[in-house]
């Protein structure tokens, strides 16, 4: 079978590399939206400070906390969007190394032995208006799941899942 081209995966004799491409334009838009909420929170806070103490002020302070939390979450999403995942499944060292999405979508350093990894699988992401997407997933021993690329064609996803499976299970027989 001919090797399908992939915007995410590349293979060579030393292993398989996975690299995402960042989309800074979307992250900038999300970041601006988050900054808008942060500015609104600051402006609203200065207004609330001049109010006499009553139940309306307590509700206003609660609103400030909610807006501040929302702007921080939006900021984290914007920051996570400009951080592309990149991991390498190294056949020589039998380790996966790089940076992968962890908690809150932020990247964390990964250095795991092949022995701690589960079998690669394909998760079907059903969409109403378009064809389904096929995402390759690999469970790691530290409660981390590698989500590696979304493919529109199942044979492409199966090809790369099989390649990962062969690499991870090369010496486990």
N, C-alpha and C positions, 0 to 999 in steps of 0.2 A: 504494500500500500504506500502510496506517495505521502510524504510528510505534509500535512496541511499547514499553511502559514498561520501564525498566531500573533496577535498584537501583544500577547502577554508572555508566552513561553518561548524559550530557545533551548536547544539541546546541543551538547557536544560530548566528546568521550569522557569528560570529567564529571558530567552530571547534567542536571536540568535547572535552568534559571527561570524565575518568574519575576516580572517587573511590570508595575502599573505605570500609567502616564497620568500625571497630575493635571487637573483642570483649574488653573488659577482664576480664570474669569468667573466661574460659578462661585468659587470661594470668596472672591472680592465682593460679589453681589450679596452673598449671605453675610459677609462681614459688615458691609455698609448697613444692611438691615439690622444687625445686632447693635451697631453703633447708634443707630437711630433710637432704638429702645433704651440704650444706656443714656443718651442725651435727654430723652424724655423723662427717664427716672431721676436724673440730676435736677432738671427743671422742676419736676413735680415735688421733689424733696425740699427744694428751697421754698416753694409755695406752702407746703405743709408746715414748715418750721414757723411760719408767721401765724398759723392758726392757734386760737386758744385751745386748751386741752378739753376735749369732749369725745364722744364715741366716733364722730366723723374723723377726727385726727387718728384714732386707732385704726380705722378702716383704711385711711390714707397711707399710714405706715405699712399696713399689710400689703396694700397695692404696690408700694415701693419695693418691698421685699420680693413680691411675685415678679415685677418687671425686671428687677436686678437679676434674679435667678434665670429668667427667660433670656435676657441679653447675654449672660454668661454661657448658657447652653448653646445659643446661636453662635457665640464666639468660638466655643470648642468645636462645633460642627464645621465652621469656616476653616479653623486651623487644621482639623483632621483632613479636610478636602485637599489641602495643598501638600500633604504628606503621602507620596506614593509608596505602596508596599513593595518590597523587593526581598526575595528569599532565594537561596540557592540550595538545591538538594545535591550535595557533594558526594559523588560515588566513591572517591578515594578515602575520605575521612569517615564516611557513613554518618554524616551529620547534615542537618538543615540549619543554615545560618542566614542571618539578615535581620530585617525589621518587618514586623507584621502587625496587623490590626489587633489590638487588645481591648481592654476596657475603654468605654467611651469613644471608641473608634480611633483612639490615639495609637501611634505606633509604639511598639516595645521591641527591645532587642531579643532575638531568638537564637538559641544555640542548643539544639536538641539532637539527641542520638536517634537514628532510624528506629531503634528498638522501642522507643517511647511513642512512636507514631502509629496511628490506626490505619486501616485500609482506606485508600482513596475512594471516594464515592461521588456520585452525581446527584445534586439536589435540583429538582425541577421547580422553577419559579414560574408559576402560572400567571399569565397576563390576559386581561379581557380583550383589549383592542389589538394586540399583536400576538405573534407566535410566542410560545413558551421560551424561556431562557434555561440553559443548563449550566449550573455552577459546580465546579470541582471543589470538593471539601476534603480536608485531611484533619483528623482529630489528633491533638498532641497530648502528651501525658500531663501537662501542667494546666489543664482546663482551657487551653487555647484551641480554637478551631481555625485552621487556615482556610479562608475562602479565596479560591484561586481562579479568577476569571469567570466571566459569563459568556457563554457561546449561544448563538442563535441556532446552530445546527448540532443536533445530538451526536453525529459521527465525529465531529471535531472534538467535542468534550470527551467522548469515549476514547478517542485516540490518545489524548494527553493524560486521561485517567489511567489508561493501560500502561503508558510509558512510565508514569510515576509508580504504579503498582509493581512493574518489573524492576525498577530501580530500587525501591524500598525492600522488596522481597528477594533480591538477587541471591543472597547467601543464606536464606532462611529455609532451606530444604533438608 
